[in-house]
């Protein structure tokens, strides 16, 4: 499946940047069984939702949550996180 996703990203002209290093003592993502918990990356925000739909089509439509506070890392005003079910 990852080959299909990589091909779709290339078809859309999307080159994903390397994930930024965490700015504190946390992991960027953690897998538990078939669930993948992904921490927020302030530089991505709404674009992340657009990319999920562009790459996965209707299967990429999702609910999401965002937290806005006055003291997120790197001066960000909003953080977006996701919980995804994945297959091996």
N, C-alpha and C positions, 0 to 999 in steps of 0.2 A: 504494500500500500504506500510506503514512503516514496517509492519510485514514481508512482502515479501523482502524488502530491508535489514532488519536486518538479515533475514535468509540467504540471498545471501552473505552478509558480513561474517557471521559465516562460511558458506560453503567455502569461499575463505581464511579463516583463518585470516581475517582482523579485528583487534580490534581498533576502532577509539579512539584516546586519547581525553580527555576533551579539549574543546577549550580554548586557553590561554586567560587570562584576557587582555583587551585592555591596551596598554601602554600609551594611551592618552585619551582625551575626545571624544570617538566615540563608537558606538555600533558595535559589531562583525557582526550583520546582521539586516536588516530592511525589513519588509514585507509591500508591497503596493499592495493591491488587490491580484492578482495571481503572482506578481513578488516578488522575494526574492533577495535583494542586499546583497552580502557577501563581507566583507572586506578581504584583503589579509592576509595570515598567512605565514611569511617567512620560517618557518620550513617545509612547505609542498611542495612547488614549483611543479616540473614536476610530482611528485607522485600523486598529486591531479587529474591530467588529466588521468593518468593510472587507478586510482581507479574508476573514473566515467565510463570509458569504461568497466572495469572488472565487475562492479556492474550492469550497465544498458545496456550493450552490445552496439549495434549500436546506440541506443537512447542516449547513453552517449557521443557520439562523439560530439565535440563542437568547436566553435571558442573561443579564449580566448585572453586576453590582459595582458601584463605584463609591468610594469614600472621600468626602471632601473635608479637610481639616486645615488648620493654619500651620501645622508643623510636620509636614512630610519631608522625607529626605530630598536633597537636591533642590529645595525651594519649590517643589511641585505642589499644586493646589488640589490635585485629584490623583487617586491611585485606582487602577483597574486590576482586578484579580479574576481568576477563572478556576473552575473545577471541571475537568474533562474526563469522560470515560474513554479509555483507549483499549486497543487490542494489541496483542503481542505480534 
